[in-house]
Amino acid sequence: MKIAIIGTGRLGSTLGKIWAEKGHMIMFGSQDPQKAIKLANSIGFNATGGTYEEASKFSEIIILAVPWSGAKESIKKAGDLKDKIIVDSTTTAAPHLGGPLIVPTPSAAEKVAKWAVGAKVIKAVHTIGVDSLTKLQFGSQQASLFVCGDYLDAKSKLKQLGLDLGFEVIDVGPLTNARLIEPLAMLWIELAYNQGMGTDITFKLLRRRKAK
Ligand SMILES: NC(=O)c1ccc[n+]([C@@H]2O[C@H](COP(=O)([O-])OP(=O)(O)OC[C@H]3O[C@@H](n4cnc5c(N)ncnc54)[C@H](OP(=O)(O)O)[C@@H]3O)[C@@H](O)[C@H]2O)c1
């Protein structure tokens, strides 16, 4: 798949590297294109770099890997997003672990969908720490990736990318259900940092029967 990664921070660079290694074509987008090119060169294959707009144009799926405070501006810089698939991975935590910045109604993902006119927005990848992304097997248990969005074609692409990372993918339904899964990130932050469990934790859906 052709994947744009918007934001070359910890999450974006980690996801891009893993997916490039799996054979996907990555274009990193950065506010500073030289930074994106340098990152792509450090991976060495299947990766290029440029601006947010260049990366978005190149891709069939866009990973929004920027802080919530920069999300609206980053979407603007990404240019025309009509018919693009956007994965909103943002966490709406206040700085210094100060609790949620916005209440779940409406969710951050629904706001992203409003800003990214014509795009197919998905919420995912917000309930795991970046360091766990390369080791998603926890003993005999596989980490769950909770995914929601209104477009089945878009979700099936992201589901494939989730499987490539090593997740068990859980489809949580339409984008409005981001209201249910976004608070999981707050729980993750609370447990990891304030309750001292550390960042190598994530969520797993347990069930007795296989899904339909
Ligand atoms: N780190 C994790 O474990 C993790 C896990 C799940 C979800 N998330 C979420 O994923 C998003 C990215 O997290 P991260 O850890 O990769 O953050 P990060 O290391 O701080 O990187 C964020 C990147 O976003 C870009 N950016 C655009 N607008 C910005 C602004 N106004 N201020 C600062 N940076 C801006 C920058 O890239 P350029 O300079 O290249 O444009 C920056 O390097 C966040 O919403 C976070 O909550 C993170």
The ligand as a Tripos MOL2 file, in Angstrom:
@<TRIPOS>MOLECULE
LIG
   48    52     1     0     0
SMALL
NO_CHARGES

@<TRIPOS>ATOM
      1 N1          4.0880    7.9380   21.1710 N.am      1 LIG1
      2 C1          3.1510    7.0390   21.4340 C.2       1 LIG1
      3 O1          3.4070    6.0210   22.1020 O.2       1 LIG1
      4 C2          1.7620    7.2150   20.8640 C.ar      1 LIG1
      5 C3          0.9010    6.1160   20.8430 C.ar      1 LIG1
      6 C4         -0.3830    6.2690   20.3500 C.ar      1 LIG1
      7 C5         -0.8250    7.5100   19.9030 C.ar      1 LIG1
      8 N2          0.0210    8.5760   19.9560 N.ar      1 LIG1
      9 C6         -0.4680    9.8660   19.4540 C.3       1 LIG1
     10 O2          0.1180   10.0410   18.1660 O.3       1 LIG1
     11 C7          0.3960   11.4210   17.9300 C.3       1 LIG1
     12 C8          1.9150   11.5770   17.6720 C.3       1 LIG1
     13 O3          2.6240   11.1350   18.8220 O.3       1 LIG1
     14 P1          4.2180   11.1010   18.8720 P.3       1 LIG1
     15 O4          4.6060   10.4160   20.1110 O.co2     1 LIG1
     16 O5          4.7490   10.6340   17.5680 O.co2     1 LIG1
     17 O6          4.5410   12.6740   19.0470 O.3       1 LIG1
     18 P2          5.9210   13.4330   18.7410 P.3       1 LIG1
     19 O7          7.0660   12.5170   18.8680 O.co2     1 LIG1
     20 O8          5.8720   14.6780   19.5760 O.co2     1 LIG1
     21 O9          5.8050   13.8290   17.1930 O.3       1 LIG1
     22 C9          4.7320   14.5450   16.6900 C.3       1 LIG1
     23 C10         5.1130   15.1040   15.3220 C.3       1 LIG1
     24 O10         4.0000   15.8450   14.8480 O.3       1 LIG1
     25 C11         4.4480   16.8990   14.0020 C.3       1 LIG1
     26 N3          3.7220   18.1220   14.3930 N.ar      1 LIG1
     27 C12         2.7830   18.7460   13.6400 C.ar      1 LIG1
     28 N4          2.2580   19.7890   14.2850 N.ar      1 LIG1
     29 C13         2.8860   19.8590   15.4700 C.ar      1 LIG1
     30 C14         2.7710   20.7490   16.5790 C.ar      1 LIG1
     31 N5          1.8900   21.7600   16.5990 N.pl3     1 LIG1
     32 N6          3.5770   20.5520   17.6470 N.ar      1 LIG1
     33 C15         4.4500   19.5160   17.6690 C.ar      1 LIG1
     34 N7          4.6020   18.6380   16.6450 N.ar      1 LIG1
     35 C16         3.8190   18.8110   15.5550 C.ar      1 LIG1
     36 C17         5.9600   16.9690   14.1500 C.3       1 LIG1
     37 O11         6.4790   16.3110   12.9840 O.3       1 LIG1
     38 P3          7.0990   17.1350   11.7610 P.3       1 LIG1
     39 O12         7.9860   18.1810   12.3740 O.co2     1 LIG1
     40 O13         7.8310   16.1130   11.0000 O.co2     1 LIG1
     41 O14         5.9850   17.7500   10.9940 O.co2     1 LIG1
     42 C18         6.2660   16.0950   15.3430 C.3       1 LIG1
     43 O15         7.5080   15.4730   15.2430 O.3       1 LIG1
     44 C19        -0.0700   12.1640   19.1910 C.3       1 LIG1
     45 O16        -1.3820   12.6540   19.0060 O.3       1 LIG1
     46 C20        -0.0400   11.0830   20.2660 C.3       1 LIG1
     47 O17        -0.9390   11.3650   21.3060 O.3       1 LIG1
     48 C21         1.3140    8.4360   20.4030 C.ar      1 LIG1
@<TRIPOS>BOND
     1     1     2 1
     2     2     3 2
     3     2     4 1
     4     4     5 ar
     5     4    48 ar
     6     5     6 ar
     7     6     7 ar
     8     7     8 ar
     9     8     9 1
    10     8    48 ar
    11     9    10 1
    12     9    46 1
    13    10    11 1
    14    11    12 1
    15    11    44 1
    16    12    13 1
    17    13    14 1
    18    14    15 2
    19    14    16 1
    20    14    17 1
    21    17    18 1
    22    18    19 2
    23    18    20 1
    24    18    21 1
    25    21    22 1
    26    22    23 1
    27    23    24 1
    28    23    42 1
    29    24    25 1
    30    25    26 1
    31    25    36 1
    32    26    27 ar
    33    26    35 ar
    34    27    28 ar
    35    28    29 ar
    36    29    30 ar
    37    29    35 ar
    38    30    31 1
    39    30    32 ar
    40    32    33 ar
    41    33    34 ar
    42    34    35 ar
    43    36    37 1
    44    36    42 1
    45    37    38 1
    46    38    39 2
    47    38    40 1
    48    38    41 1
    49    42    43 1
    50    44    45 1
    51    44    46 1
    52    46    47 1
@<TRIPOS>SUBSTRUCTURE
     1 LIG1         1 GROUP 0 **** ****
